[in-house]
């Protein structure tokens, strides 16, 4: 059953509330975060918080939207699209995998899976500001690589979906099933380098 999108009202302390929520959600996770604690850290009353957000779920999604955009902008600022395709993919892959393995990434995955049946708009909103945004930017870059003669791809959309999945190989399932919660930098680099080698073997010219 679909739920109507909640109305978020902006106001003078709106950003202050979201920043406080960011601190608490990143520290305590979604389940561990309380509205009382968020209001305390944000320096506002609960009445003020509820005047902007009807419940914790909506506040979490606004925090997640802003965090996704912030991380996407940070990663994009580190990319020089004039570099060879494998070099760009390495920057993208490392940045992406570090986000996936971060506390934020883990919290987002768990919340979207746990709440998607009751609140399908939650997962959709996260997809729009996270995975979909990355996919669109990846398609743009792959098309550039094709134009430069570095790549040969018949289905660019499929290739854009495949690369991030390759970057998660061997670590994502261990993370979400609780097998491991810490990964070394060497392991992250090894996983991403393997993803690039596989991707370029399939699509490289």
C-alpha positions as CSV (number, residue, x, y, z in Angstrom):
1,X,0.0,0.0,0.0
2,X,1.5,3.4,-1.0
3,X,1.5,6.3,1.4
4,X,1.2,9.9,0.4
5,X,4.5,11.8,0.5
6,X,4.8,13.6,3.8
7,X,4.9,17.4,3.9
8,X,8.1,18.9,5.2
9,X,7.8,22.5,6.4
10,X,10.9,24.7,6.2
11,X,11.7,27.3,8.8
12,X,14.5,29.2,10.5
13,X,15.8,26.2,12.5
14,X,15.2,23.6,9.8
15,X,18.9,23.2,8.9
16,X,19.8,23.2,12.6
17,X,17.4,20.2,13.2
18,X,18.8,18.3,10.2
19,X,22.4,18.9,11.3
20,X,21.6,17.6,14.8
21,X,19.9,14.6,13.3
22,X,23.0,13.9,11.2
23,X,25.2,13.8,14.3
24,X,22.8,11.4,16.2
25,X,22.0,9.1,13.2
26,X,25.6,8.7,12.3
27,X,26.5,8.0,16.0
28,X,23.5,5.8,17.1
29,X,22.0,4.5,13.8
30,X,18.3,4.8,13.0
31,X,16.9,2.5,15.6
32,X,19.2,3.8,18.4
33,X,18.4,7.5,17.7
34,X,15.6,9.1,19.7
35,X,13.7,12.2,18.9
36,X,14.5,13.5,22.4
37,X,18.2,13.1,21.7
38,X,18.0,14.7,18.3
39,X,16.2,17.7,19.7
40,X,18.8,18.0,22.5
41,X,21.8,17.9,20.1
42,X,20.1,20.2,17.7
43,X,19.4,22.7,20.5
44,X,15.6,22.9,19.8
45,X,12.4,21.8,21.5
46,X,10.6,18.6,20.4
47,X,7.7,20.9,19.4
48,X,10.0,22.7,17.0
49,X,11.3,19.5,15.6
50,X,7.8,18.1,15.0
51,X,6.8,21.4,13.4
52,X,9.2,20.5,10.6
53,X,9.1,16.7,10.5
54,X,6.0,14.6,11.4
55,X,8.1,11.6,12.5
56,X,11.6,10.3,12.8
57,X,11.4,8.4,9.5
58,X,10.8,11.6,7.5
59,X,13.6,13.3,9.3
60,X,15.9,10.4,8.6
61,X,15.1,10.6,4.9
62,X,15.8,14.3,4.7
63,X,19.2,13.6,6.4
64,X,19.8,10.8,4.0
65,X,19.0,12.9,1.0
66,X,21.3,15.7,2.0
67,X,24.1,13.2,3.0
68,X,23.8,11.4,-0.4
69,X,24.1,14.7,-2.3
70,X,27.0,15.8,-0.1
71,X,28.9,12.6,-0.7
72,X,28.1,12.6,-4.4
73,X,29.4,16.2,-4.8
74,X,32.5,15.4,-2.8
75,X,33.3,12.3,-4.9
76,X,32.6,14.2,-8.1
77,X,35.0,17.0,-7.1
78,X,37.8,14.3,-6.8
79,X,37.3,13.1,-10.4
80,X,39.1,14.3,-13.4
81,X,37.1,13.0,-16.4
82,X,40.0,13.8,-18.7
83,X,42.1,11.0,-17.2
84,X,42.0,7.5,-18.7
85,X,38.9,5.5,-18.0
86,X,40.6,3.0,-15.6
87,X,42.0,5.8,-13.5
88,X,38.6,7.5,-13.2
89,X,36.9,4.2,-12.4
90,X,39.4,3.7,-9.6
91,X,38.5,7.0,-8.0
92,X,34.7,6.3,-8.4
93,X,35.0,2.7,-7.2
94,X,37.0,3.5,-4.1
95,X,34.7,6.4,-3.2
96,X,31.6,4.3,-3.7
97,X,32.8,1.3,-1.8
98,X,33.9,3.4,1.2
99,X,30.4,4.9,1.3
100,X,28.8,1.5,1.1
101,X,31.0,0.2,4.0
102,X,30.5,3.3,6.1
103,X,28.2,3.6,9.1
104,X,25.9,5.8,6.9
105,X,25.8,3.2,4.2
106,X,25.1,0.3,6.5
107,X,22.3,2.3,8.3
108,X,20.7,3.3,5.0
109,X,20.6,-0.3,3.7
110,X,19.2,-1.7,6.9
111,X,16.5,1.0,7.3
112,X,15.4,0.8,3.6
113,X,15.1,-3.0,3.8
114,X,13.4,-3.0,7.2
115,X,10.9,-0.2,6.4
116,X,10.3,-0.7,2.7
117,X,7.1,-2.8,3.1
118,X,5.4,-0.3,5.3
119,X,6.9,2.8,3.7
120,X,7.8,2.1,0.1
121,X,8.4,5.8,-0.5
122,X,11.4,5.6,1.8
123,X,13.3,3.2,-0.4
124,X,12.3,5.1,-3.5
125,X,13.5,8.5,-2.1
126,X,16.9,6.9,-1.2
127,X,17.2,5.4,-4.6
128,X,16.5,8.7,-6.3
129,X,19.2,10.6,-4.4
130,X,21.7,7.7,-4.1
131,X,22.0,4.8,-6.5
132,X,20.0,6.5,-9.3
133,X,22.2,9.6,-9.2
134,X,25.4,7.5,-9.4
135,X,23.9,5.5,-12.3
136,X,23.1,8.7,-14.3
137,X,26.6,10.1,-13.7
138,X,28.2,6.8,-14.6
139,X,26.2,6.6,-17.9
140,X,27.5,10.1,-18.8
141,X,31.1,9.1,-18.1
142,X,30.8,5.7,-20.0
143,X,29.4,7.5,-23.0
144,X,32.3,9.9,-22.9
145,X,34.7,6.9,-22.8
146,X,33.0,5.4,-25.8
147,X,33.3,8.7,-27.7
148,X,37.1,8.8,-26.9
149,X,37.5,5.3,-28.2
150,X,38.5,3.8,-24.8
151,X,35.3,1.7,-24.4
152,X,33.1,-0.4,-26.5
153,X,29.7,-0.9,-24.9
154,X,26.4,-1.9,-26.5
155,X,24.2,-1.4,-23.4
156,X,25.5,1.5,-21.4
157,X,22.8,1.3,-18.8
158,X,23.7,-2.3,-18.0
159,X,27.4,-1.5,-17.8
160,X,26.6,1.4,-15.4
161,X,24.7,-1.1,-13.2
162,X,27.4,-3.7,-13.3
163,X,30.4,-1.6,-12.2
164,X,29.2,-0.8,-8.7
165,X,28.1,-4.4,-8.2
166,X,31.6,-5.6,-9.2
167,X,33.0,-3.1,-6.6
168,X,30.9,-4.8,-3.8
169,X,31.9,-8.3,-4.7
170,X,33.0,-10.4,-1.7
171,X,32.5,-7.6,0.9
172,X,28.9,-6.5,0.8
173,X,27.3,-9.8,1.8
174,X,29.8,-10.2,4.6
175,X,28.8,-6.7,5.8
176,X,25.0,-7.0,5.7
177,X,25.0,-10.5,7.1
178,X,27.2,-9.5,10.0
179,X,30.1,-11.7,9.1
180,X,32.5,-8.7,9.2
181,X,32.0,-5.1,10.1
182,X,35.6,-3.8,9.4
183,X,37.5,-3.9,6.2
184,X,41.1,-2.9,5.6
185,X,42.1,-0.3,3.1
186,X,44.2,-3.0,1.3
187,X,41.1,-5.1,1.0
188,X,39.0,-2.3,-0.4
189,X,41.7,-1.4,-2.9
190,X,42.1,-5.0,-3.9
191,X,38.3,-5.4,-4.5
192,X,38.0,-2.3,-6.6
193,X,41.1,-3.1,-8.7
194,X,39.6,-6.5,-9.4
195,X,36.3,-4.8,-10.4
196,X,38.2,-2.5,-12.8
197,X,40.2,-5.4,-14.3
198,X,37.0,-7.3,-14.9
199,X,35.1,-4.3,-16.3
200,X,37.9,-3.3,-18.7
201,X,38.3,-6.9,-19.9
202,X,34.7,-6.8,-21.0
203,X,34.3,-3.3,-22.2
204,X,37.8,-1.9,-22.8
205,X,39.1,-1.3,-26.4
